[in-house]
């Protein structure tokens, strides 16, 4: 997706936790912190973006420890939808949506 949207030159790295959906919150938070620190120190990341809804709610805890902004994708998506609604955008009435 990074390549598809032409953001390769803005992406320091993509890191994975290797944990599944059954991981405990503590396990998930610790692994995100470990990988976040590596991304900042080793890859030069200036911001971290959580890429899974299963990581929602960890952003502020990780941000305090890692020291860079952490973006929660779920919150970001909700805020974008809210902004579009406030702006008055609705589903197209042409083409597939007619």
N, C-alpha and C positions, 0 to 999 in steps of 0.2 A: 504494500500500500504506500509505503514511503516513496518508492520508485515511481509508482503509478501517478502520484500527485506531484512529482518533481521536487521532492524535498530532501533528496539524498545529501546534498551539500549542507543541509541544516541539521542532519541527524548524526549525533556523535556515536551512537551505538544502539543496538537492540539487545536487551538482556532478558533472560527467562529465569523463573524461580525453579522450574522443574517439579513444582508441587501440583498436586491435583486439587479438585474441588473438595476433597475430604480433609484437607489440611486444617489444622486448628488455626484460630485467629493469631495466636502467639507465634506459631510456626511461620505463618504467612508474613506477619509483620517483621519478624527477625530476618527472614530471607530477603524481603523487599529492602530492608535497611542495608543488608550486606551487599546486595547487587547495586543499590543506589550509590553507596560509597565508592564501589569499584567504578561505576559509570562516571562519577564526578572526577575521581583521582586518576584513573587509568585512561579514560576516553575523552575527558574534557567536557563532560555534560554540564550544562548550565541550568537545566530544568529537567525534571523527570515527569513522564506521562504514564500513568497507570493504564495498562491496556486491557483490563478485564473487569467486568462487573463484580467478580468475586473479590476484587481488591478495593472496592468502594468503601470509603470511610477511613482508610488508612492514611490519606494524604497529609493531614496536619501533623500526625504523630511522626511520620517519616521526615517531613520537612524540618521539624525541630531538631532532629538528630543529624540529618545529612547536610543541612545548611543551604539547600537550594530550593526554589519553588517546586512543589509537587502538584500536578494536575490530576484530578479525579475525572476520568472520562464520563462517568455516569452523571455527575453534577454538571459538567460542561455541556453535555447533551441536553439535559433538562433546562439549563439556562438559555441555550440557543433556541430551543423550542419556545420557551417563554418570551424571548425577545421577538421571535417571528410572529407570535400571536399578538403581542403588543403593537407590532408594526402593522398588523392587519393582513399579513400574508396568509393565504389559504391554498388548498390544493387546486391545481390547474383545472380548468373546465374544458380544456382542449385535448386532443389526441387520446391517449390511453385513459384519461380520467373523465372524458366527456360523458 
